[in-house]
Amino acid sequence: MSTKEDILEQIAEEYLLHQGYFVQHNLKFRPRPDHPDFVSHSDSNHSDIDILGFHPLKHGTERVVAISCKSWQAGFNPSAEIDAIAGNRIVSGRERWKAFRELVVPKWSEAFCSAIHRHTGAREFTYITAVTRVIGERTVWEAHPPFLAALGGNPVRVVDLADMMRTVLPELKTTVANTSIGRLLQLVKAAGIDIRL
């Protein structure tokens, strides 16, 4: 992670680290070539899991967390996104479902779950959509039956920047943080700058 659009990923990483997770970034996945619905010209390019967290002391769906980051400055409207996916709408020049292929297309869902199992040995996990801010009701996304079915019944959560900052800021101590964004937040706190969430 080195580009400016990865800031949300860095904060999400810090969010997991402060809860005791070990993390990996940008883990590639794609449908298996022998899947009956595999189409080589459209399925040969990998997608990736932005952040995968593993907590050795947690159990069940909390042990493994897979985060998909959507750092859209306009915010994230769960109802509007579901409508755009269902209506196969073009948003910013791209069919909207492609931003959430692991939640929408069975061969990609299978590949996503297989990648998590390959890297962690777990079939239970929590899927988090990390966003800048939520517009509307997040439970519309979290309880959407097709998403839950696509992920084998594993839970879906929406976490926004404020949620993550509320977790990270109180935990920051004077020991140098593990990440650049963590160090920046430490300096902001040390400077006495009040971040109201």
Z-matrix of the N, CA and C atoms (Angstrom, degrees):
N
C 1 1.454
C 2 1.520 1 109.36
N 3 1.306 2 116.20 1 114.25
C 4 1.453 3 117.33 2 179.68
C 5 1.515 4 113.06 3 -141.26
N 6 1.316 5 117.62 4 -9.09
C 7 1.448 6 119.10 5 -176.49
C 8 1.522 7 110.82 6 -93.90
N 9 1.324 8 115.50 7 159.63
C 10 1.459 9 120.20 8 -173.74
C 11 1.527 10 113.55 9 -63.53
N 12 1.340 11 117.50 10 -26.44
C 13 1.458 12 118.63 11 -179.18
C 14 1.531 13 112.22 12 -75.75
N 15 1.321 14 116.59 13 -4.48
C 16 1.453 15 120.22 14 179.61
C 17 1.522 16 113.18 15 -92.25
N 18 1.312 17 119.02 16 7.66
C 19 1.465 18 121.65 17 -178.78
C 20 1.527 19 110.76 18 -58.52
N 21 1.319 20 117.91 19 -43.32
C 22 1.461 21 120.09 20 179.27
C 23 1.525 22 110.35 21 -61.75
N 24 1.335 23 117.33 22 -37.81
C 25 1.462 24 120.66 23 176.66
C 26 1.527 25 110.60 24 -63.07
N 27 1.316 26 116.93 25 -39.88
C 28 1.465 27 120.04 26 179.62
C 29 1.534 28 110.83 27 -65.32
N 30 1.318 29 116.46 28 -39.83
C 31 1.464 30 119.45 29 178.07
C 32 1.526 31 110.04 30 -68.33
N 33 1.335 32 116.98 31 -39.30
C 34 1.465 33 120.46 32 177.22
C 35 1.527 34 110.57 33 -63.55
N 36 1.319 35 116.58 34 -38.38
C 37 1.468 36 119.86 35 176.00
C 38 1.537 37 110.24 36 -61.46
N 39 1.326 38 115.95 37 -46.85
C 40 1.470 39 120.42 38 179.39
C 41 1.532 40 110.28 39 -60.69
N 42 1.325 41 115.92 40 -38.60
C 43 1.467 42 122.40 41 178.04
C 44 1.528 43 110.61 42 -57.89
N 45 1.337 44 116.65 43 -44.58
C 46 1.461 45 119.74 44 178.97
C 47 1.519 46 112.20 45 -72.73
N 48 1.325 47 117.24 46 -41.85
C 49 1.467 48 120.44 47 179.98
C 50 1.519 49 111.45 48 -57.87
N 51 1.321 50 116.47 49 -39.62
C 52 1.461 51 120.45 50 -178.82
C 53 1.528 52 112.41 51 -71.00
N 54 1.320 53 116.39 52 -12.58
C 55 1.465 54 119.81 53 175.22
C 56 1.526 55 111.71 54 -100.72
N 57 1.337 56 116.46 55 3.64
C 58 1.465 57 120.73 56 175.90
C 59 1.515 58 115.47 57 93.49
N 60 1.331 59 117.46 58 13.08
C 61 1.462 60 120.58 59 179.02
C 62 1.527 61 111.19 60 -83.85
N 63 1.322 62 116.20 61 145.81
C 64 1.450 63 122.43 62 164.24
C 65 1.528 64 105.64 63 -88.33
N 66 1.326 65 117.76 64 143.49
C 67 1.465 66 118.90 65 -174.47
C 68 1.523 67 112.66 66 -128.06
N 69 1.323 68 114.33 67 150.76
C 70 1.458 69 123.95 68 170.33
C 71 1.524 70 107.18 69 -129.13
N 72 1.331 71 115.54 70 155.41
C 73 1.464 72 120.73 71 -175.44
C 74 1.524 73 111.98 72 -121.10
N 75 1.317 74 114.03 73 149.75
C 76 1.462 75 122.87 74 167.93
C 77 1.532 76 113.19 75 48.26
N 78 1.313 77 115.01 76 56.62
C 79 1.457 78 120.41 77 178.98
C 80 1.526 79 109.52 78 -84.99
N 81 1.311 80 115.42 79 121.76
C 82 1.464 81 121.18 80 -173.81
C 83 1.528 82 112.21 81 -74.96
N 84 1.316 83 114.84 82 146.27
C 85 1.464 84 121.18 83 171.73
C 86 1.517 85 109.31 84 -153.37
N 87 1.317 86 114.93 85 154.09
C 88 1.461 87 122.09 86 174.43
C 89 1.524 88 107.96 87 -160.82
N 90 1.321 89 117.27 88 162.57
C 91 1.470 90 119.14 89 -179.81
C 92 1.526 91 111.12 90 -61.48
N 93 1.305 92 115.21 91 147.23
C 94 1.464 93 119.97 92 178.39
C 95 1.538 94 109.03 93 -69.10
N 96 1.325 95 116.63 94 140.51
C 97 1.481 96 120.15 95 -177.34
C 98 1.520 97 114.09 96 -60.91
N 99 1.349 98 117.63 97 -23.15
C 100 1.464 99 118.84 98 179.60
C 101 1.530 100 112.88 99 -92.79
N 102 1.344 101 116.52 100 8.18
C 103 1.473 102 118.94 101 175.56
C 104 1.528 103 107.84 102 -66.91
N 105 1.334 104 117.55 103 137.65
C 106 1.475 105 119.04 104 -177.05
C 107 1.520 106 114.37 105 -59.57
N 108 1.331 107 117.81 106 -23.85
C 109 1.460 108 120.69 107 -179.56
C 110 1.531 109 112.90 108 -100.29
N 111 1.321 110 117.69 109 7.99
C 112 1.463 111 120.99 110 -178.68
C 113 1.530 112 110.54 111 -64.66
N 114 1.346 113 115.17 112 130.72
C 115 1.468 114 121.98 113 177.07
C 116 1.521 115 106.57 114 -124.23
N 117 1.308 116 116.64 115 111.70
C 118 1.473 117 119.86 116 -167.97
C 119 1.524 118 113.41 117 -58.62
N 120 1.325 119 119.15 118 -39.51
C 121 1.465 120 119.42 119 -175.93
C 122 1.526 121 113.39 120 -71.44
N 123 1.332 122 117.72 121 -22.13
C 124 1.469 123 119.27 122 -179.79
C 125 1.524 124 113.85 123 -111.04
N 126 1.324 125 117.77 124 -16.95
C 127 1.462 126 120.36 125 -176.18
C 128 1.523 127 113.90 126 -108.70
N 129 1.297 128 117.63 127 1.80
C 130 1.466 129 120.04 128 -178.08
C 131 1.526 130 112.53 129 -80.37
N 132 1.331 131 116.90 130 -21.38
C 133 1.466 132 119.49 131 178.00
C 134 1.527 133 109.39 132 -83.12
N 135 1.321 134 115.00 133 134.11
C 136 1.454 135 120.39 134 -179.37
C 137 1.530 136 111.66 135 -73.81
N 138 1.321 137 114.91 136 150.31
C 139 1.454 138 122.56 137 161.93
C 140 1.520 139 104.81 138 -103.85
N 141 1.323 140 117.69 139 -179.73
C 142 1.459 141 117.28 140 177.78
C 143 1.521 142 111.40 141 -146.86
N 144 1.335 143 113.94 142 154.03
C 145 1.452 144 121.55 143 171.65
C 146 1.524 145 105.09 144 -87.15
N 147 1.326 146 117.17 145 117.46
C 148 1.461 147 119.76 146 -175.45
C 149 1.521 148 111.80 147 -57.79
N 150 1.331 149 116.62 148 -51.52
C 151 1.463 150 120.98 149 -179.88
C 152 1.523 151 108.34 150 -141.27
N 153 1.326 152 115.57 151 132.62
C 154 1.453 153 121.46 152 174.75
C 155 1.523 154 107.51 153 -119.70
N 156 1.330 155 116.00 154 122.06
C 157 1.456 156 121.34 155 -179.41
C 158 1.520 157 111.52 156 -110.43
N 159 1.337 158 115.79 157 141.24
C 160 1.466 159 121.88 158 178.53
C 161 1.527 160 108.46 159 -130.35
N 162 1.325 161 116.20 160 125.74
C 163 1.460 162 121.09 161 -179.59
C 164 1.532 163 108.91 162 -114.94
N 165 1.329 164 117.56 163 113.73
C 166 1.464 165 119.87 164 -174.55
C 167 1.526 166 114.83 165 -68.06
N 168 1.331 167 118.16 166 -17.19
C 169 1.457 168 120.83 167 -176.70
C 170 1.522 169 113.66 168 -103.12
N 171 1.315 170 117.18 169 -4.38
C 172 1.462 171 120.35 170 178.25
C 173 1.523 172 109.81 171 -97.71
N 174 1.318 173 115.55 172 164.52
C 175 1.459 174 120.81 173 -177.64
C 176 1.527 175 109.79 174 -132.49
N 177 1.318 176 115.19 175 166.92
C 178 1.456 177 120.61 176 177.28
C 179 1.519 178 111.30 177 63.85
N 180 1.327 179 115.63 178 -144.47
C 181 1.465 180 120.21 179 -174.81
C 182 1.529 181 113.31 180 -72.18
N 183 1.334 182 118.32 181 -11.85
C 184 1.466 183 120.44 182 178.41
C 185 1.525 184 112.94 183 -84.81
N 186 1.329 185 117.34 184 -13.39
C 187 1.470 186 120.77 185 -176.90
C 188 1.534 187 111.67 186 -67.65
N 189 1.327 188 116.07 187 -38.71
C 190 1.463 189 121.97 188 -179.01
C 191 1.525 190 108.73 189 -122.07
N 192 1.332 191 115.45 190 134.31
C 193 1.464 192 121.75 191 179.33
C 194 1.524 193 108.31 192 -129.25
N 195 1.324 194 116.43 193 127.98
C 196 1.461 195 121.92 194 176.01
C 197 1.519 196 107.91 195 -112.06
N 198 1.333 197 116.23 196 123.01
C 199 1.464 198 120.41 197 -176.38
C 200 1.522 199 110.70 198 -112.32
N 201 1.323 200 114.51 199 131.00
C 202 1.464 201 122.65 200 171.56
C 203 1.521 202 107.27 201 -111.29
N 204 1.327 203 116.71 202 118.09
C 205 1.470 204 121.80 203 -174.86
C 206 1.523 205 111.03 204 -95.74
N 207 1.326 206 115.61 205 132.61
C 208 1.459 207 123.11 206 177.33
C 209 1.530 208 107.10 207 -127.40
N 210 1.309 209 116.49 208 92.17
C 211 1.469 210 120.78 209 -173.64
C 212 1.530 211 111.43 210 -89.86
N 213 1.319 212 115.37 211 52.23
C 214 1.455 213 121.72 212 -178.95
C 215 1.523 214 109.15 213 -80.87
N 216 1.330 215 116.65 214 122.10
C 217 1.459 216 120.26 215 -176.65
C 218 1.521 217 112.70 216 -66.59
N 219 1.307 218 117.07 217 -25.06
C 220 1.465 219 119.87 218 178.99
C 221 1.524 220 111.68 219 -75.48
N 222 1.322 221 117.08 220 -9.12
C 223 1.452 222 120.65 221 -179.45
C 224 1.517 223 112.23 222 95.29
N 225 1.305 224 114.68 223 179.32
C 226 1.463 225 122.43 224 -174.99
C 227 1.521 226 108.46 225 -125.45
N 228 1.322 227 115.69 226 115.61
C 229 1.460 228 122.01 227 179.69
C 230 1.523 229 108.04 228 -106.77
N 231 1.336 230 118.23 229 102.33
C 232 1.463 231 120.43 230 -174.86
C 233 1.530 232 114.50 231 -53.94
N 234 1.325 233 117.15 232 -45.69
C 235 1.473 234 119.85 233 -179.16
C 236 1.517 235 111.64 234 -63.44
N 237 1.323 236 116.21 235 -44.37
C 238 1.463 237 120.54 236 -179.52
C 239 1.524 238 110.93 237 -64.85
N 240 1.331 239 117.02 238 -38.29
C 241 1.467 240 120.08 239 179.46
C 242 1.524 241 111.37 240 -66.60
N 243 1.323 242 116.47 241 -42.64
C 244 1.471 243 119.68 242 177.91
C 245 1.526 244 110.19 243 -62.02
N 246 1.328 245 116.60 244 -41.37
C 247 1.473 246 120.35 245 177.98
C 248 1.527 247 111.23 246 -63.71
N 249 1.333 248 116.72 247 -41.11
C 250 1.469 249 120.96 248 -179.81
C 251 1.527 250 110.87 249 -65.43
N 252 1.331 251 115.99 250 -39.86
C 253 1.469 252 120.31 251 177.80
C 254 1.529 253 109.65 252 -64.93
N 255 1.336 254 116.62 253 -49.15
C 256 1.470 255 121.46 254 -177.68
C 257 1.523 256 111.57 255 -63.24
N 258 1.346 257 116.56 256 -35.43
C 259 1.460 258 121.10 257 -179.33
C 260 1.512 259 114.04 258 -88.09
N 261 1.341 260 116.68 259 4.63
C 262 1.470 261 122.39 260 -179.30
C 263 1.529 262 111.29 261 50.89
N 264 1.338 263 115.34 262 42.33
C 265 1.464 264 121.11 263 -177.40
C 266 1.526 265 111.95 264 -75.34
N 267 1.304 266 113.85 265 152.23
C 268 1.469 267 121.19 266 174.29
C 269 1.521 268 107.27 267 -93.04
N 270 1.313 269 116.47 268 124.36
C 271 1.461 270 122.68 269 177.48
C 272 1.524 271 107.25 270 -128.18
N 273 1.328 272 116.07 271 125.02
C 274 1.471 273 121.67 272 -177.31
C 275 1.534 274 111.29 273 53.25
N 276 1.338 275 115.76 274 39.95
C 277 1.458 276 121.18 275 174.51
C 278 1.519 277 115.33 276 80.08
N 279 1.321 278 117.11 277 10.25
C 280 1.467 279 120.10 278 -175.29
C 281 1.524 280 110.31 279 -139.85
N 282 1.324 281 116.08 280 141.37
C 283 1.458 282 118.79 281 175.87
C 284 1.525 283 107.96 282 -60.21
N 285 1.339 284 116.21 283 130.29
C 286 1.456 285 120.00 284 -170.95
C 287 1.523 286 113.54 285 -62.95
N 288 1.324 287 118.28 286 -33.33
C 289 1.456 288 119.97 287 -178.89
C 290 1.523 289 111.94 288 -58.51
N 291 1.340 290 116.84 289 -26.45
C 292 1.467 291 119.80 290 -177.56
C 293 1.523 292 112.64 291 -65.83
N 294 1.333 293 116.66 292 -22.08
C 295 1.467 294 119.62 293 176.38
C 296 1.528 295 111.37 294 -76.62
N 297 1.332 296 115.87 295 -12.76
C 298 1.471 297 121.09 296 -176.85
C 299 1.522 298 110.65 297 -136.08
N 300 1.312 299 117.31 298 35.96
C 301 1.470 300 121.09 299 -172.03
C 302 1.522 301 113.29 300 -56.37
N 303 1.352 302 117.59 301 -33.85
C 304 1.460 303 120.00 302 -179.18
C 305 1.534 304 112.41 303 -69.43
N 306 1.330 305 116.81 304 -17.26
C 307 1.461 306 121.24 305 178.03
C 308 1.527 307 112.80 306 -95.85
N 309 1.331 308 116.29 307 -10.48
C 310 1.462 309 119.98 308 -167.30
C 311 1.529 310 113.99 309 -121.05
N 312 1.322 311 117.19 310 -37.58
C 313 1.473 312 120.98 311 -172.81
C 314 1.531 313 109.25 312 -109.38
N 315 1.331 314 118.52 313 118.81
C 316 1.464 315 121.17 314 -173.70
C 317 1.532 316 115.37 315 -51.52
N 318 1.330 317 118.26 316 -42.19
C 319 1.474 318 118.46 317 -178.36
C 320 1.531 319 111.16 318 -66.39
N 321 1.346 320 116.75 319 -31.88
C 322 1.462 321 120.10 320 176.79
C 323 1.522 322 111.06 321 -77.14
N 324 1.319 323 117.22 322 -35.04
C 325 1.467 324 120.85 323 175.52
C 326 1.522 325 109.97 324 -60.99
N 327 1.324 326 115.31 325 -46.13
C 328 1.465 327 120.02 326 178.68
C 329 1.525 328 110.88 327 -59.67
N 330 1.330 329 116.09 328 -44.65
C 331 1.472 330 120.58 329 -179.22
C 332 1.525 331 111.27 330 -63.96
N 333 1.315 332 116.45 331 -39.83
C 334 1.473 333 122.01 332 178.72
C 335 1.529 334 110.42 333 -62.16
N 336 1.323 335 116.39 334 -50.89
C 337 1.472 336 120.67 335 -179.79
C 338 1.527 337 111.12 336 -63.49
N 339 1.332 338 116.47 337 -37.46
C 340 1.465 339 120.31 338 178.05
C 341 1.518 340 111.49 339 -65.42
N 342 1.327 341 117.11 340 -38.18
C 343 1.471 342 120.40 341 178.85
C 344 1.526 343 110.55 342 -64.91
N 345 1.328 344 116.85 343 -40.40
C 346 1.465 345 120.12 344 177.63
C 347 1.519 346 110.01 345 -62.78
N 348 1.319 347 116.59 346 -45.05
C 349 1.464 348 120.23 347 179.28
C 350 1.525 349 111.20 348 -63.42
N 351 1.314 350 116.74 349 -41.41
C 352 1.472 351 121.35 350 -179.41
C 353 1.530 352 111.38 351 -61.77
N 354 1.328 353 117.07 352 -38.55
C 355 1.465 354 120.72 353 -175.85
C 356 1.520 355 114.22 354 -88.26
N 357 1.340 356 117.71 355 -21.79
C 358 1.466 357 119.64 356 -174.20
C 359 1.529 358 113.87 357 -125.40
N 360 1.327 359 117.56 358 -16.74
C 361 1.450 360 121.23 359 -174.29
C 362 1.523 361 112.59 360 78.89
N 363 1.326 362 117.10 361 3.08
C 364 1.468 363 121.46 362 -175.56
C 365 1.523 364 111.81 363 -105.10
N 366 1.319 365 114.17 364 144.57
C 367 1.462 366 120.03 365 171.76
C 368 1.522 367 110.46 366 -106.52
N 369 1.320 368 116.01 367 -14.59
C 370 1.463 369 121.19 368 175.30
C 371 1.518 370 108.56 369 -98.15
N 372 1.331 371 115.80 370 136.72
C 373 1.463 372 120.74 371 179.81
C 374 1.516 373 109.24 372 -163.17
N 375 1.314 374 115.46 373 169.78
C 376 1.462 375 121.51 374 171.87
C 377 1.522 376 107.94 375 -112.90
N 378 1.317 377 115.58 376 130.46
C 379 1.466 378 121.57 377 176.99
C 380 1.524 379 107.61 378 -97.14
N 381 1.332 380 116.02 379 124.95
C 382 1.466 381 120.48 380 179.80
C 383 1.525 382 109.86 381 -117.23
N 384 1.311 383 115.79 382 128.31
C 385 1.462 384 121.48 383 167.96
C 386 1.518 385 105.68 384 -95.00
N 387 1.334 386 116.73 385 110.36
C 388 1.463 387 122.18 386 -179.82
C 389 1.523 388 108.60 387 -95.16
N 390 1.325 389 116.46 388 128.00
C 391 1.463 390 121.60 389 -173.64
C 392 1.527 391 110.21 390 -135.03
N 393 1.328 392 116.16 391 165.87
C 394 1.458 393 120.12 392 177.70
C 395 1.521 394 110.99 393 -69.07
N 396 1.332 395 116.33 394 -49.02
C 397 1.458 396 120.28 395 175.32
C 398 1.520 397 109.07 396 -156.00
N 399 1.314 398 114.82 397 153.59
C 400 1.457 399 120.89 398 -178.82
C 401 1.521 400 108.99 399 -100.32
N 402 1.326 401 114.94 400 132.00
C 403 1.458 402 121.35 401 175.15
C 404 1.520 403 106.28 402 -111.99
N 405 1.321 404 117.06 403 114.02
C 406 1.457 405 119.81 404 -177.94
C 407 1.516 406 111.45 405 98.38
N 408 1.306 407 115.22 406 -158.11
C 409 1.459 408 122.34 407 -171.62
C 410 1.529 409 111.17 408 -97.02
N 411 1.314 410 116.69 409 116.56
C 412 1.462 411 120.84 410 -176.93
C 413 1.531 412 112.46 411 -69.83
N 414 1.326 413 118.19 412 -25.29
C 415 1.468 414 119.32 413 -178.76
C 416 1.536 415 112.21 414 -66.27
N 417 1.324 416 117.03 415 -20.41
C 418 1.469 417 120.06 416 175.18
C 419 1.528 418 109.44 417 -59.07
N 420 1.329 419 115.86 418 -40.11
C 421 1.471 420 122.69 419 178.93
C 422 1.530 421 110.37 420 -77.01
N 423 1.316 422 115.65 421 -45.14
C 424 1.460 423 121.22 422 -173.41
C 425 1.527 424 112.90 423 -67.79
N 426 1.323 425 117.09 424 -28.19
C 427 1.466 426 121.36 425 -177.18
C 428 1.525 427 112.90 426 -106.78
N 429 1.339 428 117.74 427 9.57
C 430 1.466 429 121.20 428 -176.72
C 431 1.535 430 109.17 429 -66.72
N 432 1.330 431 118.48 430 111.70
C 433 1.473 432 121.17 431 -172.93
C 434 1.530 433 115.50 432 -52.91
N 435 1.346 434 120.20 433 -42.33
C 436 1.473 435 117.74 434 179.73
C 437 1.532 436 113.43 435 -61.39
N 438 1.342 437 117.56 436 -34.61
C 439 1.467 438 120.29 437 179.02
C 440 1.523 439 110.29 438 -67.65
N 441 1.326 440 115.90 439 -45.37
C 442 1.463 441 120.35 440 -179.78
C 443 1.528 442 110.48 441 -62.31
N 444 1.323 443 116.14 442 -41.00
C 445 1.467 444 120.14 443 178.53
C 446 1.528 445 110.71 444 -65.21
N 447 1.335 446 116.50 445 -41.50
C 448 1.466 447 120.61 446 -179.11
C 449 1.521 448 111.93 447 -60.44
N 450 1.327 449 116.46 448 -31.88
C 451 1.461 450 121.01 449 -177.44
C 452 1.529 451 111.97 450 -99.51
N 453 1.308 452 116.98 451 21.66
C 454 1.449 453 120.80 452 175.00
C 455 1.514 454 114.11 453 67.75
N 456 1.332 455 116.83 454 28.13
C 457 1.457 456 120.86 455 179.86
C 458 1.519 457 114.11 456 83.86
N 459 1.316 458 117.34 457 1.41
C 460 1.463 459 119.79 458 176.67
C 461 1.526 460 110.40 459 -70.90
N 462 1.341 461 117.46 460 148.65
C 463 1.466 462 119.68 461 -175.51
C 464 1.521 463 113.81 462 -70.39
N 465 1.320 464 113.87 463 151.84
C 466 1.455 465 123.52 464 177.09
C 467 1.524 466 107.27 465 -118.57
N 468 1.330 467 116.71 466 133.48
C 469 1.459 468 120.75 467 178.00
C 470 1.517 469 109.39 468 -131.23
N 471 1.324 470 115.12 469 153.86
C 472 1.460 471 121.98 470 171.44
C 473 1.522 472 106.63 471 -114.88
N 474 1.327 473 116.11 472 126.69
C 475 1.460 474 122.24 473 178.99
C 476 1.518 475 107.25 474 -125.57
N 477 1.340 476 116.52 475 129.73
C 478 1.464 477 118.09 476 179.57
C 479 1.529 478 111.07 477 -104.78
N 480 1.311 479 114.86 478 174.80
C 481 1.460 480 121.23 479 -176.21
C 482 1.525 481 111.83 480 -57.13
N 483 1.321 482 116.99 481 -40.63
C 484 1.467 483 120.50 482 179.47
C 485 1.521 484 111.05 483 -63.50
N 486 1.338 485 117.57 484 -40.97
C 487 1.470 486 121.05 485 176.98
C 488 1.527 487 110.21 486 -58.17
N 489 1.322 488 115.79 487 -46.30
C 490 1.459 489 120.39 488 -177.33
C 491 1.527 490 111.42 489 -66.30
N 492 1.328 491 116.05 490 -42.03
C 493 1.463 492 119.61 491 -179.60
C 494 1.530 493 111.13 492 -66.70
N 495 1.321 494 117.37 493 -35.09
C 496 1.470 495 120.54 494 177.35
C 497 1.526 496 111.29 495 -63.63
N 498 1.317 497 116.70 496 -30.32
C 499 1.460 498 121.05 497 177.65
C 500 1.523 499 111.00 498 -78.73
N 501 1.332 500 116.34 499 -43.32
C 502 1.465 501 120.86 500 -172.81
C 503 1.530 502 113.32 501 -76.46
N 504 1.324 503 118.08 502 -48.64
C 505 1.470 504 120.71 503 -171.08
C 506 1.525 505 114.62 504 -56.76
N 507 1.330 506 119.88 505 -47.00
C 508 1.465 507 118.64 506 -178.84
C 509 1.533 508 113.25 507 -65.37
N 510 1.337 509 116.73 508 -22.61
C 511 1.460 510 120.92 509 -176.29
C 512 1.533 511 113.60 510 -87.01
N 513 1.324 512 117.00 511 -10.83
C 514 1.461 513 119.68 512 -176.69
C 515 1.522 514 110.62 513 -69.33
N 516 1.327 515 115.72 514 125.49
C 517 1.461 516 122.32 515 177.50
C 518 1.529 517 108.34 516 -112.45
N 519 1.317 518 117.01 517 -166.58
C 520 1.472 519 120.01 518 -178.31
C 521 1.526 520 113.03 519 -88.26
N 522 1.330 521 117.97 520 -15.29
C 523 1.467 522 119.88 521 174.88
C 524 1.521 523 108.16 522 -62.75
N 525 1.328 524 116.50 523 134.55
C 526 1.467 525 120.41 524 -175.73
C 527 1.529 526 110.14 525 -57.50
N 528 1.324 527 115.56 526 128.82
C 529 1.467 528 122.37 527 -177.92
C 530 1.526 529 111.31 528 -65.85
N 531 1.323 530 114.93 529 159.32
C 532 1.466 531 121.09 530 -178.02
C 533 1.524 532 113.87 531 -77.51
N 534 1.321 533 117.56 532 -19.46
C 535 1.462 534 120.17 533 -175.47
C 536 1.526 535 110.32 534 -124.67
N 537 1.321 536 115.31 535 161.45
C 538 1.468 537 120.63 536 178.32
C 539 1.523 538 111.01 537 -62.36
N 540 1.329 539 116.21 538 -42.05
C 541 1.465 540 118.52 539 -178.82
C 542 1.525 541 110.16 540 -68.70
N 543 1.331 542 117.11 541 -35.15
C 544 1.461 543 120.53 542 176.64
C 545 1.520 544 111.14 543 -64.00
N 546 1.326 545 115.40 544 -40.85
C 547 1.467 546 120.20 545 178.20
C 548 1.528 547 110.35 546 -65.21
N 549 1.319 548 117.17 547 -41.70
C 550 1.458 549 120.64 548 177.72
C 551 1.529 550 110.39 549 -59.56
N 552 1.335 551 116.71 550 -45.94
C 553 1.458 552 120.16 551 -179.76
C 554 1.532 553 111.30 552 -65.11
N 555 1.339 554 117.20 553 -34.33
C 556 1.466 555 120.01 554 175.39
C 557 1.526 556 110.73 555 -61.93
N 558 1.332 557 115.71 556 -43.07
C 559 1.463 558 119.76 557 -179.09
C 560 1.520 559 111.25 558 -67.31
N 561 1.314 560 116.76 559 -38.34
C 562 1.459 561 120.86 560 176.59
C 563 1.529 562 109.70 561 -61.18
N 564 1.323 563 115.83 562 -44.65
C 565 1.464 564 120.85 563 178.89
C 566 1.528 565 110.68 564 -65.12
N 567 1.338 566 117.75 565 -43.31
C 568 1.461 567 122.50 566 -179.90
C 569 1.516 568 111.56 567 -63.41
N 570 1.337 569 116.37 568 -31.91
C 571 1.466 570 121.38 569 179.86
C 572 1.524 571 112.10 570 -76.61
N 573 1.325 572 116.27 571 -7.54
C 574 1.451 573 120.01 572 179.29
C 575 1.516 574 113.98 573 79.71
N 576 1.313 575 116.36 574 16.78
C 577 1.470 576 120.29 575 178.56
C 578 1.523 577 108.12 576 -75.37
N 579 1.290 578 116.55 577 125.32
C 580 1.461 579 122.57 578 -176.06
C 581 1.515 580 109.76 579 -89.12
N 582 1.336 581 116.25 580 113.23
C 583 1.462 582 121.00 581 175.78
C 584 1.520 583 106.79 582 -99.95
N 585 1.315 584 116.28 583 111.27
C 586 1.455 585 120.40 584 -178.66
C 587 1.513 586 109.59 585 -93.51
N 588 1.331 587 115.11 586 125.71
C 589 1.476 588 119.82 587 -176.90
C 590 1.525 589 109.48 588 -115.84
